[in-house]
Amino acid sequence: MSKPVRMCVVCRKRAGKEEFAKLVRNKAGEFSWAEGHLEGRGAYVCRMGECIGQAVKKRAFNRAFKMAVPSEVYDSLKEM
């Protein structure tokens, strides 16, 4: 059985979920950063500073979630 693979929204690198930070949008429309399992739609970004910077600059999560992600989410990403 193979290990599940995730993909970065910026660089498109594929790897195991432990290499990424995960942003989750729940059914109520709220966003949160997940360490473990959370229900909802998720998107991943590499934990490297370059990908995090590009995700903020390009607003990469807007494309992943097909909606405008609040600026507070991007501000919290900068602090990671």
Helices and strands as residue ranges (DSSP letters): E 6-7, E 14-15, G 17-19, E 20-25, E 31-34, E 41-46, H 49-58, H 60-65, H 71-78
